[in-house]
Amino acid sequence: MLTKNNPQNMPKTYDAGEMADVYSLAESDMQWMSVAIKDIRKRLKEIKTELGNNNVLGFYDLEHVVDMYQYIADNRLHHYSDETEAYQAEWEKMKGGSHNA
């Protein structure tokens, strides 16, 4: 039974350092995603070259889809990078403030 004083009812709290870690992990994931997309783009280019640069099986359409994924990955990477920096700055400020208290 959940009661008012039960720890399960207590809201979870997170500090800026923990949030910076989370966004840093997401940023790292997006960096890996960008590497994967660049690899796909390189392999498509190699296949197209081997096929004489013909639009066989809709490679140009596939390249367009890869470009969309690259845009999304770049956008998310930028967002996560900004959030990581903001939380790291907040965390450093908090740590600095606690030492001066």
Stockholm file with secondary structure:
# STOCKHOLM 1.0

chainA/1-101         MLTKNNPQNMPKTYDAGEMADVYSLAESDMQWMSVAIKDIRKRLKEIKTELGNNNVLGFYDLEHVVDMYQYIADNRLHHYSDETEAYQAEWEKMKGGSHNA
#=GR chainA/1-101 SS CCCTTCGGGSCCCCCHHHHHHHHHHHHHHHHHHHHHHHHHHHHHHHHHHHTTTCCGGGHHHHHHHHHHHHHHHHHHHHHHHHHHHHHHHHHHHHHHHHHHC
#=GC SS_cons         CCCTTCGGGSCCCCCHHHHHHHHHHHHHHHHHHHHHHHHHHHHHHHHHHHTTTCCGGGHHHHHHHHHHHHHHHHHHHHHHHHHHHHHHHHHHHHHHHHHHC
//
